[in-house]
Structure formats: C-alpha cells, structure tokens
Amino acid sequence: MCSTSFLQLPLRPRAGHTSLRSCYEGLHGTECSTCAKEAFFAYRELKLGKTPAEIRASIAHHEYESIVLEDQ
C-alpha cells in the first residue's frame, strides 16, 4: 500500500502532522479516523492517477470524508 509519494503527501496542519507518514510514526494514526480516511483516500486517488497537488486540494475540501472505514 505504501509508496514513497504516498507517505510524503503533506496534510493539512493539525496535531503536529507534516505528512501521512507522520500520522503513523506513533500510535496516533491507528486511533484517528480522520488520518485513516485521509490515508485510504490518498491511496485511492494516487491509484486513479491524481497528482499530489490534486489530492491535497481534495483533502482540503474534505473529500476524504466519503471514505467508509468499515468498507476498507
């Protein structure tokens, strides 16, 4: 699931995160539904050929909220 570009996607600044990877450097990413949704969303969008800039813009518009974690 993890490619270099995927892990280095910057997130909106919150909770001290600088990238998707930073969410998972401790336990935070395993407990935060927002981080999990953003990770699944970013992975899906990369597979669809979206650029990191396009994915960041989509995350900024909260498009990751369409992810249903129970379906992943």
PDB file of N, CA, C and O in Angstrom:
ATOM      1  N   MET A   1       0.817  -1.196   0.000  1.00  0.00           N
ATOM      2  CA  MET A   1       0.000   0.000   0.000  1.00  0.00           C
ATOM      3  C   MET A   1       0.860   1.258   0.000  1.00  0.00           C
ATOM      4  O   MET A   1       0.418   2.281  -0.523  1.00  0.00           O
ATOM      5  N   CYS A   2       2.031   1.232   0.546  1.00  0.00           N
ATOM      6  CA  CYS A   2       2.772   2.457   0.770  1.00  0.00           C
ATOM      7  C   CYS A   2       3.869   2.663  -0.268  1.00  0.00           C
ATOM      8  O   CYS A   2       4.793   1.857  -0.382  1.00  0.00           O
ATOM      9  N   SER A   3       3.757   3.731  -1.007  1.00  0.00           N
ATOM     10  CA  SER A   3       4.836   4.152  -1.881  1.00  0.00           C
ATOM     11  C   SER A   3       5.445   5.404  -1.283  1.00  0.00           C
ATOM     12  O   SER A   3       4.854   6.025  -0.399  1.00  0.00           O
ATOM     13  N   THR A   4       6.609   5.773  -1.753  1.00  0.00           N
ATOM     14  CA  THR A   4       7.264   6.967  -1.226  1.00  0.00           C
ATOM     15  C   THR A   4       6.396   8.191  -1.406  1.00  0.00           C
ATOM     16  O   THR A   4       6.250   8.981  -0.473  1.00  0.00           O
ATOM     17  N   SER A   5       5.810   8.375  -2.595  1.00  0.00           N
ATOM     18  CA  SER A   5       4.994   9.565  -2.826  1.00  0.00           C
ATOM     19  C   SER A   5       3.764   9.573  -1.937  1.00  0.00           C
ATOM     20  O   SER A   5       3.334  10.634  -1.483  1.00  0.00           O
ATOM     21  N   PHE A   6       3.198   8.411  -1.686  1.00  0.00           N
ATOM     22  CA  PHE A   6       2.028   8.307  -0.813  1.00  0.00           C
ATOM     23  C   PHE A   6       2.364   8.747   0.604  1.00  0.00           C
ATOM     24  O   PHE A   6       1.628   9.526   1.209  1.00  0.00           O
ATOM     25  N   LEU A   7       3.465   8.252   1.128  1.00  0.00           N
ATOM     26  CA  LEU A   7       3.827   8.560   2.504  1.00  0.00           C
ATOM     27  C   LEU A   7       4.229  10.009   2.694  1.00  0.00           C
ATOM     28  O   LEU A   7       4.110  10.539   3.798  1.00  0.00           O
ATOM     29  N   GLN A   8       4.701  10.658   1.648  1.00  0.00           N
ATOM     30  CA  GLN A   8       5.190  12.020   1.786  1.00  0.00           C
ATOM     31  C   GLN A   8       4.136  13.071   1.486  1.00  0.00           C
ATOM     32  O   GLN A   8       4.441  14.264   1.498  1.00  0.00           O
ATOM     33  N   LEU A   9       2.900  12.659   1.215  1.00  0.00           N
ATOM     34  CA  LEU A   9       1.863  13.656   0.947  1.00  0.00           C
ATOM     35  C   LEU A   9       1.653  14.538   2.161  1.00  0.00           C
ATOM     36  O   LEU A   9       1.343  14.038   3.242  1.00  0.00           O
ATOM     37  N   PRO A  10       1.817  15.836   2.002  1.00  0.00           N
ATOM     38  CA  PRO A  10       1.559  16.730   3.125  1.00  0.00           C
ATOM     39  C   PRO A  10       0.068  16.760   3.454  1.00  0.00           C
ATOM     40  O   PRO A  10      -0.783  16.644   2.572  1.00  0.00           O
ATOM     41  N   LEU A  11      -0.220  16.916   4.715  1.00  0.00           N
ATOM     42  CA  LEU A  11      -1.597  17.034   5.167  1.00  0.00           C
ATOM     43  C   LEU A  11      -1.863  18.462   5.613  1.00  0.00           C
ATOM     44  O   LEU A  11      -0.955  19.285   5.728  1.00  0.00           O
ATOM     45  N   ARG A  12      -3.132  18.722   5.860  1.00  0.00           N
ATOM     46  CA  ARG A  12      -3.459  19.993   6.481  1.00  0.00           C
ATOM     47  C   ARG A  12      -2.789  20.021   7.856  1.00  0.00           C
ATOM     48  O   ARG A  12      -2.800  19.016   8.567  1.00  0.00           O
ATOM     49  N   PRO A  13      -2.214  21.146   8.232  1.00  0.00           N
ATOM     50  CA  PRO A  13      -1.523  21.189   9.521  1.00  0.00           C
ATOM     51  C   PRO A  13      -2.502  20.987  10.681  1.00  0.00           C
ATOM     52  O   PRO A  13      -3.388  21.812  10.905  1.00  0.00           O
ATOM     53  N   ARG A  14      -2.339  19.912  11.394  1.00  0.00           N
ATOM     54  CA  ARG A  14      -3.113  19.664  12.591  1.00  0.00           C
ATOM     55  C   ARG A  14      -2.430  18.561  13.374  1.00  0.00           C
ATOM     56  O   ARG A  14      -1.799  17.678  12.792  1.00  0.00           O
ATOM     57  N   ALA A  15      -2.549  18.605  14.642  1.00  0.00           N
ATOM     58  CA  ALA A  15      -1.989  17.589  15.533  1.00  0.00           C
ATOM     59  C   ALA A  15      -0.497  17.346  15.283  1.00  0.00           C
ATOM     60  O   ALA A  15       0.006  16.266  15.593  1.00  0.00           O
ATOM     61  N   GLY A  16       0.209  18.321  14.735  1.00  0.00           N
ATOM     62  CA  GLY A  16       1.639  18.191  14.531  1.00  0.00           C
ATOM     63  C   GLY A  16       2.049  17.344  13.343  1.00  0.00           C
ATOM     64  O   GLY A  16       3.227  17.014  13.211  1.00  0.00           O
ATOM     65  N   HIS A  17       1.115  16.979  12.474  1.00  0.00           N
ATOM     66  CA  HIS A  17       1.442  16.147  11.322  1.00  0.00           C
ATOM     67  C   HIS A  17       2.026  16.982  10.195  1.00  0.00           C
ATOM     68  O   HIS A  17       1.610  18.116   9.955  1.00  0.00           O
ATOM     69  N   THR A  18       2.997  16.397   9.511  1.00  0.00           N
ATOM     70  CA  THR A  18       3.572  17.039   8.334  1.00  0.00           C
ATOM     71  C   THR A  18       3.341  16.217   7.078  1.00  0.00           C
ATOM     72  O   THR A  18       3.506  16.719   5.966  1.00  0.00           O
ATOM     73  N   SER A  19       2.956  14.938   7.250  1.00  0.00           N
ATOM     74  CA  SER A  19       2.718  14.048   6.124  1.00  0.00           C
ATOM     75  C   SER A  19       1.857  12.890   6.614  1.00  0.00           C
ATOM     76  O   SER A  19       1.636  12.741   7.816  1.00  0.00           O
ATOM     77  N   LEU A  20       1.374  12.076   5.690  1.00  0.00           N
ATOM     78  CA  LEU A  20       0.638  10.884   6.107  1.00  0.00           C
ATOM     79  C   LEU A  20       1.521   9.976   6.951  1.00  0.00           C
ATOM     80  O   LEU A  20       1.060   9.362   7.914  1.00  0.00           O
ATOM     81  N   ARG A  21       2.790   9.900   6.579  1.00  0.00           N
ATOM     82  CA  ARG A  21       3.711   9.058   7.346  1.00  0.00           C
ATOM     83  C   ARG A  21       3.790   9.500   8.796  1.00  0.00           C
ATOM     84  O   ARG A  21       3.827   8.663   9.698  1.00  0.00           O
ATOM     85  N   SER A  22       3.816  10.807   9.031  1.00  0.00           N
ATOM     86  CA  SER A  22       3.954  11.290  10.406  1.00  0.00           C
ATOM     87  C   SER A  22       2.762  10.892  11.272  1.00  0.00           C
ATOM     88  O   SER A  22       2.887  10.813  12.494  1.00  0.00           O
ATOM     89  N   CYS A  23       1.614  10.642  10.658  1.00  0.00           N
ATOM     90  CA  CYS A  23       0.446  10.174  11.419  1.00  0.00           C
ATOM     91  C   CYS A  23       0.697   8.805  12.027  1.00  0.00           C
ATOM     92  O   CYS A  23       0.157   8.469  13.080  1.00  0.00           O
ATOM     93  N   TYR A  24       1.528   8.017  11.343  1.00  0.00           N
ATOM     94  CA  TYR A  24       1.727   6.628  11.733  1.00  0.00           C
ATOM     95  C   TYR A  24       3.091   6.362  12.366  1.00  0.00           C
ATOM     96  O   TYR A  24       3.476   5.206  12.543  1.00  0.00           O
ATOM     97  N   GLU A  25       3.811   7.407  12.703  1.00  0.00           N
ATOM     98  CA  GLU A  25       5.101   7.223  13.366  1.00  0.00           C
ATOM     99  C   GLU A  25       4.928   6.838  14.826  1.00  0.00           C
ATOM    100  O   GLU A  25       5.848   6.307  15.447  1.00  0.00           O
ATOM    101  N   GLY A  26       3.763   7.102  15.365  1.00  0.00           N
ATOM    102  CA  GLY A  26       3.398   6.674  16.711  1.00  0.00           C
ATOM    103  C   GLY A  26       2.066   5.949  16.624  1.00  0.00           C
ATOM    104  O   GLY A  26       1.736   5.387  15.579  1.00  0.00           O
ATOM    105  N   LEU A  27       1.310   5.953  17.684  1.00  0.00           N
ATOM    106  CA  LEU A  27       0.020   5.269  17.696  1.00  0.00           C
ATOM    107  C   LEU A  27      -1.117   6.120  17.154  1.00  0.00           C
ATOM    108  O   LEU A  27      -2.204   5.603  16.895  1.00  0.00           O
ATOM    109  N   HIS A  28      -0.888   7.404  16.980  1.00  0.00           N
ATOM    110  CA  HIS A  28      -1.976   8.309  16.590  1.00  0.00           C
ATOM    111  C   HIS A  28      -2.753   7.818  15.370  1.00  0.00           C
ATOM    112  O   HIS A  28      -3.983   7.790  15.400  1.00  0.00           O
ATOM    113  N   GLY A  29      -2.069   7.437  14.311  1.00  0.00           N
ATOM    114  CA  GLY A  29      -2.725   7.031  13.075  1.00  0.00           C
ATOM    115  C   GLY A  29      -3.613   5.814  13.229  1.00  0.00           C
ATOM    116  O   GLY A  29      -4.564   5.638  12.467  1.00  0.00           O
ATOM    117  N   THR A  30      -3.316   4.978  14.199  1.00  0.00           N
ATOM    118  CA  THR A  30      -4.129   3.781  14.417  1.00  0.00           C
ATOM    119  C   THR A  30      -5.400   4.089  15.192  1.00  0.00           C
ATOM    120  O   THR A  30      -6.318   3.271  15.244  1.00  0.00           O
ATOM    121  N   GLU A  31      -5.449   5.275  15.796  1.00  0.00           N
ATOM    122  CA  GLU A  31      -6.587   5.641  16.638  1.00  0.00           C
ATOM    123  C   GLU A  31      -7.426   6.778  16.058  1.00  0.00           C
ATOM    124  O   GLU A  31      -8.494   7.087  16.587  1.00  0.00           O
ATOM    125  N   CYS A  32      -6.959   7.399  14.983  1.00  0.00           N
ATOM    126  CA  CYS A  32      -7.601   8.605  14.444  1.00  0.00           C
ATOM    127  C   CYS A  32      -8.333   8.269  13.144  1.00  0.00           C
ATOM    128  O   CYS A  32      -7.701   7.919  12.147  1.00  0.00           O
ATOM    129  N   SER A  33      -9.645   8.372  13.154  1.00  0.00           N
ATOM    130  CA  SER A  33     -10.417   8.042  11.954  1.00  0.00           C
ATOM    131  C   SER A  33     -10.151   9.036  10.822  1.00  0.00           C
ATOM    132  O   SER A  33     -10.224   8.660   9.652  1.00  0.00           O
ATOM    133  N   THR A  34      -9.847  10.278  11.139  1.00  0.00           N
ATOM    134  CA  THR A  34      -9.546  11.259  10.097  1.00  0.00           C
ATOM    135  C   THR A  34      -8.265  10.878   9.363  1.00  0.00           C
ATOM    136  O   THR A  34      -8.222  10.917   8.133  1.00  0.00           O
ATOM    137  N   CYS A  35      -7.228  10.514  10.098  1.00  0.00           N
ATOM    138  CA  CYS A  35      -5.973  10.103   9.466  1.00  0.00           C
ATOM    139  C   CYS A  35      -6.181   8.858   8.614  1.00  0.00           C
ATOM    140  O   CYS A  35      -5.657   8.765   7.504  1.00  0.00           O
ATOM    141  N   ALA A  36      -6.941   7.907   9.130  1.00  0.00           N
ATOM    142  CA  ALA A  36      -7.203   6.680   8.376  1.00  0.00           C
ATOM    143  C   ALA A  36      -7.960   6.984   7.089  1.00  0.00           C
ATOM    144  O   ALA A  36      -7.624   6.453   6.031  1.00  0.00           O
ATOM    145  N   LYS A  37      -8.981   7.836   7.174  1.00  0.00           N
ATOM    146  CA  LYS A  37      -9.742   8.186   5.972  1.00  0.00           C
ATOM    147  C   LYS A  37      -8.867   8.911   4.957  1.00  0.00           C
ATOM    148  O   LYS A  37      -8.950   8.639   3.759  1.00  0.00           O
ATOM    149  N   GLU A  38      -8.029   9.832   5.428  1.00  0.00           N
ATOM    150  CA  GLU A  38      -7.141  10.548   4.513  1.00  0.00           C
ATOM    151  C   GLU A  38      -6.153   9.588   3.855  1.00  0.00           C
ATOM    152  O   GLU A  38      -5.838   9.745   2.675  1.00  0.00           O
ATOM    153  N   ALA A  39      -5.665   8.609   4.590  1.00  0.00           N
ATOM    154  CA  ALA A  39      -4.724   7.646   4.023  1.00  0.00           C
ATOM    155  C   ALA A  39      -5.390   6.791   2.948  1.00  0.00           C
ATOM    156  O   ALA A  39      -4.839   6.630   1.859  1.00  0.00           O
ATOM    157  N   PHE A  40      -6.561   6.245   3.240  1.00  0.00           N
ATOM    158  CA  PHE A  40      -7.272   5.439   2.242  1.00  0.00           C
ATOM    159  C   PHE A  40      -7.660   6.284   1.033  1.00  0.00           C
ATOM    160  O   PHE A  40      -7.575   5.826  -0.107  1.00  0.00           O
ATOM    161  N   PHE A  41      -8.084   7.514   1.287  1.00  0.00           N
ATOM    162  CA  PHE A  41      -8.471   8.415   0.195  1.00  0.00           C
ATOM    163  C   PHE A  41      -7.268   8.719  -0.694  1.00  0.00           C
ATOM    164  O   PHE A  41      -7.359   8.626  -1.918  1.00  0.00           O
ATOM    165  N   ALA A  42      -6.144   9.080  -0.081  1.00  0.00           N
ATOM    166  CA  ALA A  42      -4.948   9.420  -0.851  1.00  0.00           C
ATOM    167  C   ALA A  42      -4.469   8.226  -1.668  1.00  0.00           C
ATOM    168  O   ALA A  42      -4.081   8.382  -2.825  1.00  0.00           O
ATOM    169  N   TYR A  43      -4.494   7.050  -1.081  1.00  0.00           N
ATOM    170  CA  TYR A  43      -4.079   5.845  -1.802  1.00  0.00           C
ATOM    171  C   TYR A  43      -4.980   5.608  -3.009  1.00  0.00           C
ATOM    172  O   TYR A  43      -4.491   5.345  -4.108  1.00  0.00           O
ATOM    173  N   ARG A  44      -6.275   5.700  -2.814  1.00  0.00           N
ATOM    174  CA  ARG A  44      -7.220   5.504  -3.916  1.00  0.00           C
ATOM    175  C   ARG A  44      -6.993   6.524  -5.017  1.00  0.00           C
ATOM    176  O   ARG A  44      -6.976   6.174  -6.197  1.00  0.00           O
ATOM    177  N   GLU A  45      -6.822   7.772  -4.643  1.00  0.00           N
ATOM    178  CA  GLU A  45      -6.649   8.836  -5.630  1.00  0.00           C
ATOM    179  C   GLU A  45      -5.327   8.682  -6.395  1.00  0.00           C
ATOM    180  O   GLU A  45      -5.282   8.934  -7.599  1.00  0.00           O
ATOM    181  N   LEU A  46      -4.259   8.274  -5.715  1.00  0.00           N
ATOM    182  CA  LEU A  46      -2.993   8.009  -6.409  1.00  0.00           C
ATOM    183  C   LEU A  46      -3.167   6.903  -7.436  1.00  0.00           C
ATOM    184  O   LEU A  46      -2.655   6.998  -8.551  1.00  0.00           O
ATOM    185  N   LYS A  47      -3.895   5.845  -7.058  1.00  0.00           N
ATOM    186  CA  LYS A  47      -4.138   4.738  -7.982  1.00  0.00           C
ATOM    187  C   LYS A  47      -4.966   5.180  -9.184  1.00  0.00           C
ATOM    188  O   LYS A  47      -4.871   4.582 -10.256  1.00  0.00           O
ATOM    189  N   LEU A  48      -5.773   6.219  -9.014  1.00  0.00           N
ATOM    190  CA  LEU A  48      -6.578   6.769 -10.105  1.00  0.00           C
ATOM    191  C   LEU A  48      -5.783   7.762 -10.956  1.00  0.00           C
ATOM    192  O   LEU A  48      -6.313   8.314 -11.921  1.00  0.00           O
ATOM    193  N   GLY A  49      -4.517   7.991 -10.602  1.00  0.00           N
ATOM    194  CA  GLY A  49      -3.655   8.861 -11.397  1.00  0.00           C
ATOM    195  C   GLY A  49      -3.638  10.312 -10.987  1.00  0.00           C
ATOM    196  O   GLY A  49      -3.106  11.151 -11.714  1.00  0.00           O
ATOM    197  N   LYS A  50      -4.213  10.633  -9.826  1.00  0.00           N
ATOM    198  CA  LYS A  50      -4.212  12.022  -9.364  1.00  0.00           C
ATOM    199  C   LYS A  50      -2.820  12.413  -8.887  1.00  0.00           C
ATOM    200  O   LYS A  50      -2.063  11.575  -8.397  1.00  0.00           O
ATOM    201  N   THR A  51      -2.492  13.681  -9.033  1.00  0.00           N
ATOM    202  CA  THR A  51      -1.211  14.197  -8.570  1.00  0.00           C
ATOM    203  C   THR A  51      -1.295  14.514  -7.076  1.00  0.00           C
ATOM    204  O   THR A  51      -2.388  14.679  -6.535  1.00  0.00           O
ATOM    205  N   PRO A  52      -0.138  14.599  -6.408  1.00  0.00           N
ATOM    206  CA  PRO A  52      -0.176  15.005  -5.000  1.00  0.00           C
ATOM    207  C   PRO A  52      -0.884  16.343  -4.789  1.00  0.00           C
ATOM    208  O   PRO A  52      -1.602  16.507  -3.803  1.00  0.00           O
ATOM    209  N   ALA A  53      -0.699  17.284  -5.683  1.00  0.00           N
ATOM    210  CA  ALA A  53      -1.367  18.589  -5.544  1.00  0.00           C
ATOM    211  C   ALA A  53      -2.886  18.429  -5.626  1.00  0.00           C
ATOM    212  O   ALA A  53      -3.622  19.061  -4.868  1.00  0.00           O
ATOM    213  N   GLU A  54      -3.345  17.595  -6.535  1.00  0.00           N
ATOM    214  CA  GLU A  54      -4.791  17.354  -6.659  1.00  0.00           C
ATOM    215  C   GLU A  54      -5.344  16.665  -5.415  1.00  0.00           C
ATOM    216  O   GLU A  54      -6.445  16.974  -4.959  1.00  0.00           O
ATOM    217  N   ILE A  55      -4.575  15.740  -4.879  1.00  0.00           N
ATOM    218  CA  ILE A  55      -5.021  15.024  -3.680  1.00  0.00           C
ATOM    219  C   ILE A  55      -5.065  15.966  -2.487  1.00  0.00           C
ATOM    220  O   ILE A  55      -6.017  15.935  -1.707  1.00  0.00           O
ATOM    221  N   ARG A  56      -4.039  16.808  -2.337  1.00  0.00           N
ATOM    222  CA  ARG A  56      -4.049  17.785  -1.236  1.00  0.00           C
ATOM    223  C   ARG A  56      -5.264  18.699  -1.332  1.00  0.00           C
ATOM    224  O   ARG A  56      -5.906  18.994  -0.324  1.00  0.00           O
ATOM    225  N   ALA A  57      -5.580  19.149  -2.551  1.00  0.00           N
ATOM    226  CA  ALA A  57      -6.732  20.032  -2.730  1.00  0.00           C
ATOM    227  C   ALA A  57      -8.021  19.305  -2.365  1.00  0.00           C
ATOM    228  O   ALA A  57      -8.907  19.888  -1.740  1.00  0.00           O
ATOM    229  N   SER A  58      -8.129  18.043  -2.749  1.00  0.00           N
ATOM    230  CA  SER A  58      -9.317  17.264  -2.417  1.00  0.00           C
ATOM    231  C   SER A  58      -9.447  17.056  -0.915  1.00  0.00           C
ATOM    232  O   SER A  58     -10.545  17.138  -0.365  1.00  0.00           O
ATOM    233  N   ILE A  59      -8.326  16.788  -0.253  1.00  0.00           N
ATOM    234  CA  ILE A  59      -8.349  16.630   1.201  1.00  0.00           C
ATOM    235  C   ILE A  59      -8.742  17.947   1.864  1.00  0.00           C
ATOM    236  O   ILE A  59      -9.499  17.948   2.834  1.00  0.00           O
ATOM    237  N   ALA A  60      -8.239  19.062   1.353  1.00  0.00           N
ATOM    238  CA  ALA A  60      -8.598  20.375   1.900  1.00  0.00           C
ATOM    239  C   ALA A  60     -10.085  20.652   1.770  1.00  0.00           C
ATOM    240  O   ALA A  60     -10.656  21.392   2.570  1.00  0.00           O
ATOM    241  N   HIS A  61     -10.712  20.058   0.759  1.00  0.00           N
ATOM    242  CA  HIS A  61     -12.163  20.201   0.557  1.00  0.00           C
ATOM    243  C   HIS A  61     -12.941  19.078   1.238  1.00  0.00           C
ATOM    244  O   HIS A  61     -14.132  18.897   0.985  1.00  0.00           O
ATOM    245  N   HIS A  62     -12.267  18.331   2.095  1.00  0.00           N
ATOM    246  CA  HIS A  62     -12.877  17.275   2.912  1.00  0.00           C
ATOM    247  C   HIS A  62     -13.469  16.134   2.101  1.00  0.00           C
ATOM    248  O   HIS A  62     -14.388  15.462   2.568  1.00  0.00           O
ATOM    249  N   GLU A  63     -12.961  15.901   0.894  1.00  0.00           N
ATOM    250  CA  GLU A  63     -13.473  14.805   0.079  1.00  0.00           C
ATOM    251  C   GLU A  63     -13.156  13.443   0.673  1.00  0.00           C
ATOM    252  O   GLU A  63     -13.805  12.454   0.333  1.00  0.00           O
ATOM    253  N   TYR A  64     -12.166  13.377   1.558  1.00  0.00           N
ATOM    254  CA  TYR A  64     -11.833  12.120   2.233  1.00  0.00           C
ATOM    255  C   TYR A  64     -12.974  11.626   3.112  1.00  0.00           C
ATOM    256  O   TYR A  64     -13.028  10.444   3.451  1.00  0.00           O
ATOM    257  N   GLU A  65     -13.885  12.520   3.483  1.00  0.00           N
ATOM    258  CA  GLU A  65     -14.993  12.135   4.354  1.00  0.00           C
ATOM    259  C   GLU A  65     -15.940  11.137   3.690  1.00  0.00           C
ATOM    260  O   GLU A  65     -16.786  10.542   4.357  1.00  0.00           O
ATOM    261  N   SER A  66     -15.797  10.953   2.369  1.00  0.00           N
ATOM    262  CA  SER A  66     -16.626   9.969   1.670  1.00  0.00           C
ATOM    263  C   SER A  66     -16.158   8.537   1.942  1.00  0.00           C
ATOM    264  O   SER A  66     -16.868   7.586   1.615  1.00  0.00           O
ATOM    265  N   ILE A  67     -14.980   8.375   2.531  1.00  0.00           N
ATOM    266  CA  ILE A  67     -14.432   7.045   2.815  1.00  0.00           C
ATOM    267  C   ILE A  67     -15.187   6.440   3.998  1.00  0.00           C
ATOM    268  O   ILE A  67     -15.349   7.077   5.039  1.00  0.00           O
ATOM    269  N   VAL A  68     -15.639   5.214   3.821  1.00  0.00           N
ATOM    270  CA  VAL A  68     -16.281   4.457   4.905  1.00  0.00           C
ATOM    271  C   VAL A  68     -15.241   3.436   5.377  1.00  0.00           C
ATOM    272  O   VAL A  68     -14.938   2.471   4.675  1.00  0.00           O
ATOM    273  N   LEU A  69     -14.714   3.660   6.553  1.00  0.00           N
ATOM    274  CA  LEU A  69     -13.622   2.819   7.038  1.00  0.00           C
ATOM    275  C   LEU A  69     -14.024   1.347   7.153  1.00  0.00           C
ATOM    276  O   LEU A  69     -13.199   0.462   6.929  1.00  0.00           O
ATOM    277  N   GLU A  70     -15.254   1.088   7.491  1.00  0.00           N
ATOM    278  CA  GLU A  70     -15.705  -0.288   7.634  1.00  0.00           C
ATOM    279  C   GLU A  70     -15.676  -1.036   6.308  1.00  0.00           C
ATOM    280  O   GLU A  70     -15.676  -2.267   6.300  1.00  0.00           O
ATOM    281  N   ASP A  71     -15.652  -0.317   5.184  1.00  0.00           N
ATOM    282  CA  ASP A  71     -15.626  -0.933   3.858  1.00  0.00           C
ATOM    283  C   ASP A  71     -14.211  -1.169   3.346  1.00  0.00           C
ATOM    284  O   ASP A  71     -14.030  -1.775   2.290  1.00  0.00           O
ATOM    285  N   GLN A  72     -13.214  -0.701   4.074  1.00  0.00           N
ATOM    286  CA  GLN A  72     -11.832  -0.789   3.591  1.00  0.00           C
ATOM    287  C   GLN A  72     -11.200  -2.094   4.012  1.00  0.00           C
ATOM    288  O   GLN A  72     -10.037  -2.348   3.697  1.00  0.00           O
TER     289      GLN A  72
END
